[in-house]
Amino acid sequence: MSFYTSLSGLKGAQTDMSVISNNIANAGSIGFKRSKAQFGDIFAASPTQSTKMVAGQGTRLNGITQQFTQGSYESSEKTLDMAIVGEGMFVVKGEPPREQVTYTRNGAFTATPDRNVIDSTGQKLQLLPVDANGNVTNNTLAGAFDFVLPPGAPSDPTAQLVNVSIGLDGLVSATFANGEAQVLGKVAMATFPAMEGLRPVGDAHWQSSGESGPPTIDAATNGPMGAIRSGALERSNVDITEELVMLIGAQRNFQANAKAIEGASQLSQTIINMR
């Protein structure tokens, strides 16, 4: 039995090292959130058996949980680079026909030749419609629309776009060469009842799941959405020093379990060779 107990420890330490290694590998990824492996002990006994006479039977992986803590920030020269100060996430939508909606903390957005504002994976940033006073008129996914930069002023299409500004509340305003200004909408944000239940799909993007609950869609500065900082990016929340210390601990656990298997093997060999 000691072989299987130590084997479960080896597998647990190996999983722990894999999770830590992934965190370290993504220390430079924008919007990345570190993960942590959580383990539980295995114990079994019959109803009539005294548990004082039964040893544990090893460990098992309870789950790999994501840590949605705030990452550090770095300044940027681009207006379309955005960082979230709070719990919200950007809402982005993929290409037709699926138009899959995902959520991200990676605020490195760029404009395409056809004036769509997209993220690093090519998905389009979503805006919420607003009235003349800048108040959101529809805070649902169905009401959100693609962020598209206007080619010219509403009253004079020949007047080119000269500036785009994004406020703390996500209000997007465009200024044109003739001095005219136009409000395009507010950046759509989302929060979830259980952020740890979000399903990661890579590139610092997540999908909603049954464990995360349905998204709450709104603009920045409303509730826990947080504020938007234009001209900044959120780095990963990985602390390299902490990860290296945890990696050393996982390596020591792996070595200790390997040593336990070696000891059990020697003991078995001694018993087999007895005459």
C-alpha positions in Angstrom: 0.0 0.0 0.0 2.9 2.4 0.7 3.8 2.2 -3.0 0.5 3.6 -4.1 0.5 6.2 -1.3 3.8 7.5 -2.4 2.8 7.2 -6.0 -0.1 9.6 -5.4 2.3 11.9 -3.7 4.6 11.8 -6.8 1.7 12.6 -9.1 0.6 15.4 -6.9 4.0 17.0 -6.7 4.3 16.6 -10.5 1.0 18.4 -11.0 2.1 21.1 -8.6 5.3 21.6 -10.5 3.4 21.8 -13.8 1.0 24.5 -12.5 3.9 26.5 -11.1 5.9 26.1 -14.3 2.9 27.4 -16.3 2.7 30.4 -14.0 6.4 31.2 -14.4 6.2 30.8 -18.2 3.4 33.3 -18.4 4.9 35.9 -16.1 5.2 38.3 -19.0 1.8 37.6 -20.5 -0.6 40.6 -20.4 -3.7 40.0 -18.3 -2.6 36.4 -17.3 -3.9 35.1 -13.9 -1.9 32.6 -12.0 -3.3 29.3 -10.9 -2.8 27.2 -7.8 -3.2 23.4 -7.3 -5.2 22.3 -4.3 -4.9 18.8 -2.9 -6.9 16.7 -0.4 -6.0 13.5 1.5 -7.5 10.1 0.7 -8.9 8.2 3.7 -11.0 5.0 3.7 -12.3 2.8 6.5 -15.3 0.5 7.1 -18.1 1.7 9.3 -17.1 -0.8 12.0 -13.4 -0.2 11.8 -11.6 2.1 14.3 -10.1 5.0 12.4 -7.3 5.1 15.0 -5.8 2.0 13.4 -6.0 3.1 9.8 -3.4 5.2 7.9 -4.2 7.6 5.1 -4.0 6.3 1.5 -2.3 9.2 -0.2 -3.4 12.5 -1.8 -5.5 13.6 -4.8 -6.0 16.7 -6.8 -9.1 18.6 -5.7 -8.7 21.2 -8.4 -6.6 23.9 -10.1 -8.0 27.3 -9.1 -7.3 30.6 -10.8 -6.3 33.6 -8.7 -8.0 36.7 -10.1 -6.0 39.1 -8.0 -4.9 42.5 -9.5 -1.8 42.5 -11.6 0.8 45.3 -11.8 0.4 48.1 -14.4 2.7 49.5 -17.0 2.1 52.7 -18.9 1.6 52.8 -22.7 1.5 55.4 -25.4 -1.6 54.0 -27.1 -5.1 55.3 -26.3 -6.6 51.9 -27.2 -4.4 50.1 -24.6 -6.6 49.8 -21.5 -6.2 48.4 -18.0 -9.0 47.6 -15.5 -8.7 48.8 -11.9 -11.3 46.5 -10.3 -12.9 43.1 -10.9 -14.5 43.7 -14.4 -13.4 42.0 -17.6 -13.6 43.3 -21.2 -16.2 41.6 -23.5 -15.0 40.6 -26.9 -16.8 38.7 -29.7 -15.3 36.4 -32.4 -15.9 36.3 -36.1 -19.2 35.0 -37.7 -20.8 32.6 -37.9 -20.2 31.5 -34.3 -19.5 35.0 -32.9 -18.3 33.4 -29.7 -18.3 35.8 -26.7 -15.3 35.6 -24.4 -14.0 37.7 -21.5 -10.5 39.0 -21.0 -8.2 41.2 -18.9 -5.8 41.7 -21.8 -6.5 45.3 -22.8 -4.0 45.5 -25.7 -6.4 46.6 -28.4 -5.6 47.8 -31.9 -7.5 49.1 -34.9 -7.7 47.0 -38.2 -7.7 48.5 -41.7 -11.5 48.3 -41.7 -11.5 50.3 -38.4 -12.6 47.5 -36.1 -11.0 47.6 -32.7 -9.7 44.1 -31.9 -7.7 42.3 -29.2 -4.5 40.2 -29.7 -6.6 37.2 -30.9 -8.6 39.2 -33.5 -11.8 39.3 -31.4 -13.8 42.6 -31.5 -14.2 44.8 -28.4 -17.8 45.4 -27.5 -19.5 48.7 -26.6 -22.8 49.5 -24.9 -25.2 52.1 -26.4 -25.6 55.4 -24.5 -27.9 58.4 -24.6 -27.0 62.0 -25.1 -26.0 62.3 -21.5 -23.7 59.3 -21.7 -25.9 56.9 -19.7 -26.1 53.3 -20.8 -29.4 52.4 -22.5 -29.0 48.7 -22.8 -26.7 46.7 -20.5 -27.1 43.2 -22.1 -25.0 41.1 -24.4 -27.7 41.4 -27.0 -27.5 45.2 -26.9 -23.7 45.3 -27.2 -22.1 46.2 -30.5 -18.7 46.1 -32.2 -16.3 49.0 -31.5 -15.7 50.6 -34.9 -13.8 53.8 -35.4 -15.9 56.3 -37.5 -14.2 57.3 -40.9 -15.5 60.9 -40.7 -17.6 63.4 -38.8 -21.4 62.7 -38.8 -22.1 66.1 -40.4 -19.1 66.1 -42.7 -17.8 62.7 -43.9 -14.7 64.4 -45.3 -13.6 65.6 -41.9 -11.2 62.8 -40.7 -10.9 61.3 -37.2 -8.1 63.0 -35.3 -8.5 61.7 -31.8 -10.2 59.0 -29.6 -10.5 59.4 -25.9 -11.7 56.8 -23.3 -12.8 57.9 -19.9 -12.6 56.2 -16.5 -16.2 55.1 -17.0 -15.4 53.6 -20.4 -17.1 56.4 -22.4 -15.5 56.5 -25.9 -15.5 59.9 -27.6 -14.2 60.7 -31.1 -13.0 64.1 -32.2 -12.8 65.1 -35.9 -10.7 67.6 -37.9 -13.6 70.1 -38.1 -13.8 70.2 -34.3 -16.9 68.1 -34.1 -17.2 65.4 -31.3 -19.1 62.2 -31.3 -19.9 59.8 -28.4 -19.5 56.2 -29.7 -20.6 54.3 -26.5 -19.2 52.8 -23.4 -16.8 49.9 -23.2 -18.8 46.8 -22.2 -17.6 45.1 -19.0 -18.6 41.9 -17.3 -18.4 40.4 -13.8 -19.4 36.9 -12.5 -20.7 35.6 -9.2 -17.8 33.1 -9.0 -14.8 34.3 -11.1 -12.8 31.1 -10.2 -15.4 29.1 -12.1 -14.6 30.7 -15.5 -13.3 28.3 -18.2 -9.9 29.4 -19.5 -9.5 29.2 -23.3 -6.0 30.6 -23.6 -4.5 34.0 -24.4 -5.9 35.4 -21.2 -9.4 34.8 -22.3 -12.2 33.0 -20.4 -15.7 31.7 -21.1 -18.6 31.6 -18.7 -19.6 28.3 -17.3 -22.1 26.7 -14.9 -19.6 27.1 -12.1 -19.0 30.8 -12.8 -22.6 31.8 -13.2 -24.1 34.1 -15.8 -22.3 37.4 -16.5 -23.5 40.8 -15.3 -22.9 43.3 -18.1 -22.5 47.0 -17.4 -20.1 49.9 -17.9 -17.1 50.7 -15.8 -17.4 52.5 -12.4 -20.7 50.6 -11.8 -20.6 48.3 -8.9 -17.5 46.0 -8.9 -16.7 46.6 -12.5 -13.9 49.0 -11.7 -12.5 51.8 -13.7 -10.7 51.8 -17.0 -7.3 53.4 -17.4 -6.6 54.3 -21.0 -2.9 54.3 -22.0 -2.0 51.5 -19.6 -1.8 47.6 -19.5 -2.2 45.1 -16.7 0.6 42.7 -16.4 0.3 39.2 -15.0 -0.2 38.7 -11.3 2.7 36.2 -11.1 5.3 36.9 -8.4 8.4 35.2 -9.7 10.0 35.0 -6.2 7.0 33.4 -4.7 6.7 30.9 -7.6 10.3 29.9 -7.3 10.0 29.2 -3.6 6.9 27.1 -4.3 8.7 25.3 -7.1 11.5 24.4 -4.7 9.0 23.0 -2.2 7.3 21.0 -4.9 10.6 19.5 -6.0 11.4 18.6 -2.4 8.0 16.9 -2.1 8.7 14.9 -5.3 12.1 13.8 -4.0 10.6 12.8 -0.6 7.9 10.7 -2.2 10.5 9.1 -4.5 12.6 8.3 -1.5 9.6 6.7 0.3 9.0 4.4 -2.7 12.7 3.5 -2.7 12.5 2.6 1.0 9.3 0.5 0.5 11.1 -1.3 -2.4 14.1 -2.1 -0.2 11.9 -3.3 2.6 9.9 -5.6 0.2 13.2 -6.9 -1.3 14.5 -7.7 2.2 11.3 -9.6 3.1 11.4 -11.6 -0.2 15.0 -12.6 0.3 14.4 -13.9 3.9 14.9 -17.6 4.3 
